[in-house]
Amino acid sequence: MAATIPIADSVKPSVEEYRITSYDGLTLPARRFTPKVEAFSLPKAAVILLHGFIEHHDRYQHVGNFLASQGVQTLTFSQRGYGKQEIKKNYSNTSWPQLFQDIESIVVQERKALDEKHGEGRVPLFLYGHSMGGGLAFGFFARPETEEGAPKAETKKLIKGIVVSSPWLRLTHPPPSAFFWLAPRLLKAFPNVMWYAPVNPAELSHDPAVVAENKKDPLISGVVYVRAIAGPLLGGPRLVSEWYKNYPKDLPVLFAHGEADPVTSPKASRELYEKLDASDKDYKSWPGFFHEGHNEKGDDKVHFLQYNVDWILRHAGSPDDGAEKAGPTPGVAAAPVVMNSFEEDADEKKADGKACWATLMTGEKYLPGLVVFATSLLQTHKSRYPLVVYVTGKLSERARRVVSALGCKIVEVKDLRPTSTSTNLAYERFGDVWTKLRAFELTQYERVVMVDSDMLVRRNMDELMDLQLDDGKEIASSFACTCNPKKMPTYPADWVPANCGFTPQTHPSCLTSPLQVTADSLPTHRLLNSGLVVLKPSLDTMKDIEHMLGTDPRVLAWSFPDQDLLAALFESKWQVLPWTYNALKPLRYVHPRMWVDAEVRNVHYILDKPWQSTWQEVRSTDDATTHGWWLSAFRELDMVDGAGAGAGAGRGAEGGGVVIDPQDWQDLVRDNMKIGGEHEGMDDFLQSQNGNATNSPRSRFSNL
């Protein structure tokens, strides 16, 4: 259909069309979207997608493509009574019990197929239902076992979690109350009675193309059997009023609903969410969205689907999550400084082909940044890959204990420096960063993403581990911003906005088609930022780097040592990544035509560090929003009280988390941080920014 998502085109899936046989022999048209083998050696998760009332699975091709592009195998099928069925003369001749039995049959078949192809339980399976399908997904687990068509308990255990999109629990504008009395009596007396129950296409999406496609779709009709309506119309309210009590407490669930949905009631979704006694439940409200978030106009559908995909991936875990994990160390008491355990050893977290994140730590000044970065990467956004921290002999034992407690793998390396000392560095501290390039020596891994520790992960970005480099490209990174907004005198003279590689870029094309380096590119467009670099470790490359450091006269002139070397060594051989993976914090106000808060995967805190200033000091600056994100993430660690010391005993005591020695943490805070307890107004400020997340402050260079 017309509603497509260009961003999904980055990885084309394999699409298989076939017919799937249900419990009673009826075959249903189906389509499986499988991530390409060369991009993803193993699907990160699998989804069975349940469509809505009087529609069909052909309307979800762009959804299947999008999910598969991010490693999620997706099965769509037209449910009984809808789409191109063998029972065309019996359009909508279906019932809730039949639909639930179809779902159970397909869940069992898909679980078996995944296990046979990839190994038992290695690919977690999720249900994703929209509208009628959302009610079915939730009802699959909440309807009493005594109800007709209820699935077996063992079948329910095959599902890792559910996504419930705009579920049909109650209609926004329900029929007269008399219908609820009349419907069951009509069915009993006249089982084949028909009813006119259309859905207004204009209420589905703000996208005129979606509305037009729906109006002319020959497989959509509002004339239906009453038995098709009766299930969701009568059963949906019972899911909210009573049956929700049967929902498994330990099964993760995401509710996603547009606030302006004129078809199904967002109030009912919110009520169900608030009533539900589940240990892992989320509710995502979408202001202004109509009924089909996945078909909303422009990038709105991208944001909607990306949020749902990220949730699935966070809950997918690693292929070996079923293995027994070690508990907390016996005899370790609860301490004031606690974080939830990352549990897996670094070697156990190598997913699908030996890859890792890697960052350098030579001293304690960046340790607060590493604590927040590691937590946001491994815990909050649940990367499947280990974080390797390579250190030099200068790192204190106290710092090493903190790094180990974070669940990071420590690798000892030697300092790396040129034979002659440069006098042209932008900052004196840059003399240590040559050692970052030791990441190329981590040859025990096939893929390394080298990162700085002054970062905050906002969305899972594991797809970088599977990134396919273009022909002739050996590394991937994003541009250096050469705008020099703070007018630093040590920066090169040609670092001005007109010469910046980000200046020509605008949203949304910058996400799918970032400016690439060519033979005609400006010299400043050939410069990368080394805060995040995707690379393949190689001892031969490391020898080339050491040779350059010993012989290349340009070394003495470089202002940004490691990234200038990489730009020179890989000239015309580095692939440009979208800015979102290395979102340099000044980009938010320097390049507002490109920056969108909701797109940020990883913030890079170049220049002033958020742990070296208080909220009161930054609240009136251009950095207020990005620093607020970091301070909020730090505060959520339960590591700071009003006096700036640890105060988070409860989390570890209850959860058996990793314990950082309280004295180590207090010393670290005292020596390396400037964190005040006054955060007055920060939450309200950040909430106001979230409420208008697609906007950014006016650029000081908006004339460009």
C-alpha positions in Angstrom: 0.0 0.0 0.0 1.1 3.6 -0.2 2.1 3.9 3.4 5.8 2.8 3.3 8.8 3.5 5.5 11.9 4.5 3.5 14.1 4.1 6.6 13.5 0.3 6.5 15.1 0.0 3.1 18.6 -0.1 4.6 18.4 -3.9 4.9 16.1 -5.7 2.5 14.6 -8.8 4.1 13.8 -12.1 2.5 10.0 -12.4 1.9 8.2 -15.7 1.7 4.6 -15.9 0.7 2.8 -19.1 1.6 -0.4 -20.5 3.2 -0.4 -21.6 6.8 -2.7 -24.3 7.9 -4.8 -23.7 11.0 -6.2 -26.2 13.6 -9.2 -27.3 11.5 -7.4 -27.5 8.1 -8.3 -24.0 6.9 -5.4 -22.4 5.1 -4.7 -18.7 5.6 -2.5 -16.5 3.3 0.7 -15.6 5.1 3.9 -13.7 4.6 7.2 -14.2 6.5 9.8 -11.4 6.5 13.2 -12.8 7.4 16.3 -10.7 8.0 18.9 -11.3 5.3 21.5 -13.8 6.3 24.5 -11.6 5.4 23.1 -8.8 7.7 21.9 -10.9 10.7 23.2 -14.4 11.2 20.4 -15.0 13.7 17.1 -13.1 14.1 17.2 -11.0 17.3 13.5 -11.8 17.8 10.5 -13.1 16.0 7.0 -11.6 15.9 3.6 -12.9 14.9 1.5 -9.9 13.8 -2.3 -9.9 14.3 -4.1 -7.4 12.1 -7.3 -5.5 13.0 -11.0 -5.7 12.2 -12.1 -5.9 8.5 -8.6 -5.6 7.2 -5.9 -8.0 6.1 -2.2 -8.8 6.2 -1.3 -7.1 2.9 -1.7 -3.7 4.7 1.3 -4.6 6.9 4.0 -5.2 4.3 5.9 -2.0 5.3 5.7 -3.1 9.0 7.2 -6.5 8.2 10.0 -4.9 6.2 10.7 -2.4 8.9 10.9 -5.0 11.7 13.0 -7.4 9.6 15.4 -4.5 8.7 16.2 -4.4 12.4 16.7 -8.1 12.9 13.1 -9.1 13.9 11.6 -11.9 11.8 8.0 -11.2 11.2 5.0 -13.4 10.3 1.9 -11.7 9.0 -1.3 -13.6 8.0 -4.9 -12.7 7.1 -7.1 -13.9 9.9 -10.0 -16.2 9.4 -12.8 -14.4 7.5 -10.6 -11.6 6.2 -8.4 -11.0 3.1 -8.0 -13.4 0.2 -9.5 -16.4 1.9 -10.7 -19.7 0.5 -14.1 -18.7 2.0 -14.5 -15.6 -0.1 -18.2 -16.0 0.0 -18.1 -16.0 3.8 -16.3 -12.7 4.3 -16.1 -12.0 8.1 -17.8 -15.3 8.9 -15.6 -15.8 12.0 -15.7 -15.7 15.8 -13.5 -14.9 18.7 -13.1 -18.6 19.8 -12.0 -19.5 16.2 -9.6 -16.6 16.0 -8.0 -17.6 19.3 -7.6 -21.2 18.2 -6.0 -20.0 14.9 -3.5 -18.0 16.9 -2.6 -20.9 19.1 -2.1 -23.2 16.1 0.2 -20.6 14.4 2.1 -19.9 17.6 2.9 -23.6 18.0 4.0 -23.9 14.3 6.1 -20.8 14.3 7.9 -21.8 17.6 8.6 -25.2 16.1 10.0 -23.6 12.9 12.2 -21.2 14.8 13.6 -24.0 17.0 14.3 -26.3 14.0 16.2 -23.6 12.1 18.0 -21.8 14.9 18.0 -24.0 17.9 15.5 -24.5 20.7 14.5 -21.2 22.3 17.3 -19.2 20.8 15.0 -16.7 19.0 12.3 -15.3 21.4 8.8 -15.1 20.0 6.4 -12.1 20.6 2.8 -11.4 19.7 2.1 -8.0 18.2 -1.5 -7.1 17.8 -3.2 -4.0 16.4 -6.9 -3.0 17.1 -8.9 -6.2 17.0 -5.5 -8.0 16.9 -4.4 -6.1 20.0 -7.5 -7.3 21.9 -6.7 -10.8 20.7 -3.1 -10.6 21.8 -4.0 -9.5 25.3 -7.1 -11.8 25.5 -4.9 -14.8 24.5 -3.4 -14.6 28.0 -6.3 -13.0 30.0 -9.4 -14.8 29.0 -10.3 -17.6 31.5 -9.3 -21.1 30.6 -13.0 -22.1 30.7 -13.8 -19.8 27.7 -14.3 -21.5 24.3 -11.1 -21.4 22.3 -8.8 -20.5 25.2 -5.2 -21.7 24.5 -3.3 -24.3 26.5 -1.1 -23.1 29.3 2.0 -24.6 27.6 1.3 -22.6 24.5 1.2 -19.4 26.4 4.7 -20.1 27.7 6.0 -20.0 24.1 5.5 -16.2 24.0 8.2 -13.9 25.5 6.1 -10.7 25.5 3.3 -8.9 23.7 2.8 -5.5 22.0 -0.7 -4.2 22.1 -1.3 -1.4 19.6 -4.6 0.6 19.8 -6.4 -2.5 21.1 -10.2 -3.0 20.7 -11.2 -3.0 24.3 -13.9 -0.4 24.1 -14.8 1.7 21.1 -14.3 5.5 21.3 -17.9 5.8 20.2 -19.6 2.6 21.2 -23.0 1.5 19.8 -26.2 2.0 21.8 -26.3 0.0 25.0 -29.3 -1.9 23.5 -26.9 -3.5 21.1 -25.0 -5.3 23.9 -28.3 -6.8 25.0 -29.5 -7.6 21.5 -26.3 -9.1 19.9 -26.2 -12.4 21.8 -29.9 -12.9 21.3 -29.6 -12.2 17.6 -26.8 -14.7 17.3 -28.7 -17.4 19.1 -31.8 -16.9 16.9 -30.1 -16.0 13.7 -26.5 -17.2 13.6 -25.9 -15.8 10.1 -27.4 -12.3 10.7 -25.4 -9.5 9.0 -24.7 -6.0 10.3 -23.2 -2.8 8.8 -20.2 -1.9 10.8 -17.8 0.3 8.7 -14.7 1.9 9.9 -14.3 5.5 8.6 -10.9 5.5 6.7 -10.4 9.2 7.6 -10.2 8.1 11.3 -7.3 5.7 10.7 -4.5 8.1 9.8 -3.6 11.7 9.0 -1.9 10.4 5.8 -4.2 11.1 2.8 -2.6 8.2 0.9 -3.5 5.8 3.6 -7.1 7.0 3.6 -7.3 6.8 -0.2 -5.9 3.3 -0.3 -8.3 2.1 2.4 -11.3 3.5 0.5 -10.5 1.7 -2.7 -9.3 -1.6 -1.1 -11.6 -4.4 -2.5 -10.9 -6.6 0.5 -12.3 -4.2 3.0 -16.1 -4.1 3.6 -18.3 -2.8 6.4 -21.0 -5.5 5.9 -20.1 -8.2 8.3 -21.5 -11.1 10.3 -22.7 -10.1 13.8 -20.7 -13.1 15.1 -17.5 -11.3 13.9 -18.3 -8.2 16.0 -19.7 -9.9 19.0 -16.3 -11.3 20.3 -14.4 -8.0 20.6 -17.5 -5.9 21.3 -18.7 -8.0 24.2 -15.4 -9.5 25.3 -13.2 -6.4 25.1 -14.9 -4.6 28.0 -14.6 -7.8 30.1 -10.8 -7.8 29.5 -10.8 -4.4 31.2 -13.4 -5.0 33.9 -12.5 -8.5 35.1 -10.5 -10.8 32.9 -7.3 -8.7 33.2 -6.8 -10.5 36.6 -5.8 -13.7 34.7 -2.9 -12.0 32.9 0.5 -13.6 33.8 2.3 -11.3 36.1 5.7 -12.1 34.6 4.8 -11.6 30.9 6.0 -8.2 29.6 3.5 -6.1 27.8 3.6 -2.8 25.9 0.5 -0.7 25.3 0.8 1.8 22.5 -2.2 4.1 21.7 -2.8 7.4 19.9 -4.4 10.0 22.1 -6.6 11.2 19.3 -7.8 7.7 18.3 -11.5 8.1 17.2 -11.9 4.3 16.7 -10.8 2.4 19.8 -10.6 4.1 23.2 -7.2 5.2 24.5 -8.9 5.7 27.9 -9.7 2.0 28.0 -6.1 1.1 27.2 -4.8 3.4 30.0 -7.4 2.0 32.5 -6.3 -1.6 31.7 -2.6 -0.6 32.0 -3.2 1.0 35.4 -5.2 -1.9 36.7 -2.9 -4.6 35.4 -0.7 -6.3 38.1 2.3 -7.1 35.9 5.9 -6.8 36.9 7.0 -5.5 33.4 4.4 -3.3 31.8 4.8 -0.1 29.7 2.4 2.4 28.3 3.3 4.7 25.4 0.9 7.4 24.6 1.1 9.1 21.1 -0.3 12.7 21.2 -2.3 13.6 18.2 -2.1 10.1 16.6 -5.2 8.5 15.1 -6.0 4.8 15.1 -3.1 3.4 13.1 0.2 4.6 14.5 2.1 2.4 12.0 0.4 4.3 9.1 0.6 7.8 10.4 1.9 10.6 8.2 5.6 11.0 7.3 8.1 10.1 10.0 5.4 9.7 12.7 5.0 6.1 11.7 8.7 5.6 11.9 8.8 6.9 15.4 5.9 4.7 16.4 7.3 1.5 14.9 10.8 2.2 16.1 9.6 2.6 19.7 7.8 -0.8 19.5 10.8 -2.5 17.9 13.2 -1.1 20.5 10.9 -2.4 23.2 10.9 -5.9 21.6 14.6 -5.9 21.3 15.1 -4.8 24.9 13.0 -7.7 26.0 14.4 -10.2 23.6 17.6 -10.8 25.7 20.4 -12.8 24.3 20.1 -16.3 22.8 21.4 -17.9 26.0 19.2 -16.0 28.5 17.5 -19.3 29.4 20.8 -20.5 31.0 21.0 -20.4 34.8 22.7 -17.3 36.0 24.8 -16.9 39.1 23.3 -15.1 42.0 24.8 -12.3 44.1 28.1 -13.0 45.9 27.4 -14.6 49.2 28.1 -12.4 52.2 27.9 -9.1 50.4 25.6 -6.8 52.3 23.5 -4.1 50.7 25.5 -0.9 50.2 24.6 2.7 49.6 25.8 2.5 46.0 23.9 -0.1 44.0 23.0 -0.9 40.4 21.1 -3.8 38.9 23.4 -6.6 37.8 24.3 -7.0 34.2 24.7 -10.7 35.1 26.3 -12.1 32.0 30.0 -12.2 31.8 31.5 -10.4 28.9 32.4 -13.6 27.1 28.8 -14.9 27.5 27.4 -11.7 26.0 29.1 -12.1 22.6 26.2 -12.3 20.3 26.2 -13.8 16.9 29.8 -13.6 16.0 32.2 -12.1 18.5 31.6 -8.3 18.7 32.0 -5.8 21.4 31.9 -2.1 22.4 35.3 -0.8 23.4 36.3 2.4 25.3 39.5 3.7 26.7 40.0 4.7 30.4 43.3 6.2 31.4 42.2 8.1 34.5 39.4 8.8 36.9 38.1 12.1 35.4 35.9 10.3 32.9 34.8 7.5 35.3 31.5 9.2 36.1 30.8 9.3 32.4 31.6 5.7 32.0 29.2 4.7 34.9 26.3 6.4 33.1 27.3 5.3 29.7 27.8 1.6 30.7 24.5 1.6 32.5 22.6 3.2 29.7 24.2 0.8 27.1 24.0 -2.5 29.0 21.2 -2.1 31.4 18.7 0.5 30.3 18.9 -0.3 26.6 20.1 -3.9 27.0 22.8 -4.3 24.4 23.6 -7.9 23.7 27.3 -7.1 23.4 29.9 -6.7 26.1 31.6 -3.4 26.9 35.4 -3.8 26.9 37.3 -1.1 28.8 40.9 -1.0 27.8 43.1 0.6 30.4 46.7 1.7 30.9 48.9 1.4 34.0 47.9 4.9 35.1 44.4 3.9 36.1 43.9 3.6 39.8 42.9 0.4 41.6 39.8 2.2 42.9 38.7 3.0 39.3 39.4 -0.6 38.3 37.1 -1.8 41.0 34.3 0.4 39.8 34.8 -0.7 36.2 34.7 -4.3 37.2 31.6 -3.8 39.3 29.8 -2.4 36.2 30.2 -5.7 34.5 32.8 -4.5 32.0 35.7 -6.5 30.8 39.1 -4.9 31.5 41.9 -5.2 29.0 45.4 -3.9 29.8 47.1 -2.0 27.0 50.3 0.1 26.6 50.3 3.9 26.0 50.3 4.8 22.3 52.1 8.1 21.4 53.9 9.6 18.4 57.7 9.8 18.5 57.5 13.6 18.5 55.1 15.6 20.7 52.6 17.8 19.0 52.3 21.4 20.1 49.1 22.0 18.1 46.6 20.0 20.1 43.2 21.5 20.6 43.3 20.4 24.3 46.3 19.3 26.3 44.4 16.2 27.5 44.3 15.0 23.9 47.8 13.7 24.3 46.4 10.6 25.9 43.8 9.8 23.3 46.2 8.2 20.7 45.8 5.1 22.9 42.1 4.8 21.8 43.5 3.4 18.6 44.5 0.2 20.5 40.9 -0.9 19.7 42.4 -2.2 16.4 44.4 -4.7 18.5 41.2 -6.4 19.9 41.5 -9.2 17.3 39.6 -11.7 19.5 36.6 -9.8 18.2 35.4 -9.7 14.6 33.6 -6.4 15.0 34.4 -3.6 17.5 32.6 -0.3 17.9 35.0 2.1 19.5 33.3 4.6 21.7 34.1 7.4 24.1 32.9 7.2 27.7 31.4 10.7 27.8 28.2 9.4 26.1 24.6 8.5 27.0 22.7 5.8 25.1 19.1 6.8 24.5 18.1 3.9 22.2 19.5 0.5 21.5 22.0 0.5 18.7 23.1 -3.1 18.4 22.4 -2.9 14.7 25.9 -1.3 14.3 27.4 -4.8 15.1 25.7 -6.1 11.9 26.4 -3.0 9.8 27.4 -3.9 6.2 30.1 -1.5 5.0 29.9 -0.3 1.4 32.4 -1.6 -1.1 35.9 -0.2 -0.4 34.9 1.1 3.1 36.8 -0.2 6.1 35.4 1.9 9.0 32.2 3.8 9.7 31.8 7.0 11.6 29.9 10.3 11.5 31.3 13.8 10.6 33.2 16.0 12.9 31.1 19.2 13.5 33.4 22.0 12.3 31.1 24.9 13.3 33.2 25.8 16.4 30.2 27.4 18.2 32.2 28.3 21.2 34.9 30.0 19.0 37.7 28.0 20.5 41.0 29.7 19.5 42.9 26.4 19.3 40.5 25.0 16.6 41.6 25.2 12.9 40.7 28.4 11.0 38.5 26.7 8.5 36.3 25.3 11.2 33.3 27.5 10.4 29.6 26.6 9.8 29.8 27.0 6.1 32.4 24.2 5.9 30.6 21.8 8.2 29.6 18.4 6.8 26.3 18.6 8.8 25.2 22.0 7.4 23.7 20.7 4.1 21.8 17.9 5.9 18.2 18.1 6.9 15.6 15.8 8.5 14.5 13.2 7.5 16.9 12.5 4.6 19.9 12.8 6.9 18.8 9.5 8.6 18.6 7.4 5.4 21.0 9.2 3.1 23.7 11.1 5.1 26.1 13.2 3.1 29.0 10.9 2.0 32.6 11.7 1.3 33.6 12.0 -2.4 36.7 13.1 -4.3 35.2 16.6 -4.6 34.3 17.0 -0.9 35.6 20.0 1.1 38.6 19.2 3.3 36.4 19.6 6.4 33.9 17.1 5.0 36.7 14.5 5.1 37.0 14.8 8.9 35.3 12.3 11.1 34.5 12.4 14.8 36.1 9.4 16.6 33.6 9.3 19.4 32.0 6.3 17.8 33.8 4.3 15.1 32.7 0.9 13.7 35.8 -1.1 12.8 37.3 -4.5 12.1 40.3 -5.2 14.4 43.5 -5.9 12.5 47.1 -6.1 13.6 48.2 -5.0 10.1 46.1 -1.8 10.6 47.7 -1.3 14.0 51.2 -1.5 12.4 50.1 1.2 9.8 49.0 3.4 12.7 52.2 3.0 14.6 54.2 3.7 11.4 52.3 6.9 10.8 52.9 8.0 14.4 56.6 7.5 13.9 57.1 8.9 10.4 54.2 11.1 9.2 55.0 14.9 9.5 51.3 15.7 9.7 51.1 14.3 13.2 52.7 17.5 14.6 50.0 19.6 13.0 46.9 17.7 13.9 44.6 19.3 16.5 42.5 16.3 17.1 45.0 13.4 17.2 43.2 10.1 16.9 40.4 11.3 14.6 42.7 13.3 12.3 44.9 10.1 12.0 41.8 8.0 11.2 40.6 10.5 8.6 44.0 10.4 6.9 44.6 6.7 7.1 41.1 5.8 5.9 40.7 8.7 3.4 37.9 7.7 1.0 37.6 4.4 2.9 35.3 5.5 5.7 31.5 5.3 5.5 29.4 8.1 7.0 27.0 7.1 9.6 23.8 9.1 10.4 24.4 11.7 13.1 22.1 9.9 15.5 24.7 7.3 16.6 27.2 10.0 17.7 24.9 12.9 18.4 27.4 15.6 19.4 25.5 17.7 21.9 26.1 21.1 20.1 24.3 19.7 17.0 21.0 20.3 18.8 21.3 24.1 18.6 23.8 24.4 15.8 21.9 22.2 13.3 18.2 22.2 14.2 17.2 21.4 10.6 18.7 18.0 11.2 18.4 17.3 14.9 15.2 15.6 16.2 15.2 14.6 19.9 13.3 11.4 19.2 15.9 10.2 16.7 18.9 10.4 19.1 20.4 7.0 19.8 23.5 8.1 21.6 24.5 11.6 22.9 28.2 12.5 22.9 29.1 15.1 25.5 31.9 16.9 23.8 33.3 20.1 25.3 31.8 20.7 28.8 31.0 17.5 30.7 27.7 17.2 32.5 29.2 15.7 35.6 31.4 18.9 36.0 28.5 21.3 36.2 25.2 21.5 38.2 21.7 21.9 36.8 21.6 25.4 38.1 24.7 26.3 36.1 23.4 24.8 32.8 19.6 25.4 33.0 19.8 28.7 31.0 22.3 27.5 28.4 22.1 25.8 25.0 23.1 22.6 26.7 20.2 22.5 29.2 18.3 19.7 27.5 21.2 17.3 26.7 22.8 17.9 30.1 19.4 17.4 31.8 19.2 14.0 30.1 22.5 13.0 31.6 21.8 14.4 35.1 18.4 12.6 35.0 20.0 9.3 34.0 22.7 9.8 36.8 20.0 10.5 39.4 18.1 7.4 38.4 21.0 5.3 39.4 20.1 6.1 43.0 23.7 7.2 43.5 23.2 10.7 44.5 21.4 12.3 47.5 21.1 15.9 48.5 24.7 15.9 49.7 26.1 14.4 46.6 26.8 10.9 48.1 25.4 7.5 47.4 21.9 6.8 48.6 20.5 3.8 46.8 20.6 0.8 49.1 17.1 -0.4 48.4 17.6 -1.4 44.8 20.5 -3.7 45.4 19.0 -5.2 48.6 15.9 -6.2 46.7 17.4 -7.1 43.4 20.7 -8.7 44.2 22.5 -6.1 42.0 26.1 -5.3 41.4 27.5 -3.4 44.4 30.0 -0.6 44.0 31.9 -0.1 47.2 30.4 3.0 48.9 33.7 4.5 49.9 35.0 4.1 46.3 31.9 5.9 45.0 32.0 8.7 47.6 35.7 9.3 46.8 34.9 9.3 43.1 32.1 11.8 43.5 34.2 14.0 45.7 37.3 14.0 43.4 35.8 14.1 40.0 32.2 15.4 40.0 30.4 18.7 40.5 27.0 17.4 41.3 24.7 19.5 43.5 21.5 18.3 45.0 19.5 21.2 43.6 17.5 19.9 40.6 14.6 22.3 41.0 12.7 22.8 37.7 14.7 20.1 35.8 12.0 17.5 35.5 9.4 20.2 34.4 11.9 21.5 31.9 12.7 18.1 30.4 9.0 17.2 30.3 8.3 20.4 28.3 11.0 19.3 25.8 9.6 15.8 25.5 6.2 17.2 24.8 7.5 18.8 21.6 10.3 16.4 20.9 10.5 17.0 17.2 11.5 20.7 17.7 14.8 22.1 18.6 16.0 25.6 19.5 16.6 28.1 16.8 20.1 27.8 15.4 22.6 30.6 15.9 23.6 29.8 12.3 20.1 29.6 10.9 21.0 31.9 8.0 23.0 29.1 6.4 
